[in-house]
């Protein structure tokens, strides 16, 4: 049995109209943490199955999503700046184009 540690970095920036302490903030933070943990477990499993992981420094561009959807031959998944590719060739082309 392999034991892995999970670390997550996240921040919360409250906007006007978003929940504050006592108004659902705890539930929102718990949801975000749960999603982050789920992604870490899921991406680790994919890596064990041979998928390649690419982490971008800037992922706020719709062109990246469009490029991946039109150019990747295999499956791909992403969350924030982390991208997972079924085919190492797709990961290599993605890295060359977007890193």
Protein Blocks (a to p, Z undefined) as FASTA:
>chain_A
ZZddddddddddddehiacehiopmmmmmmmmmmmmmmmmmmmmmmmnopacdddfblcb
fklmmmmmmmpmbdcddehjbccdfblklmmmmmmmmZZ
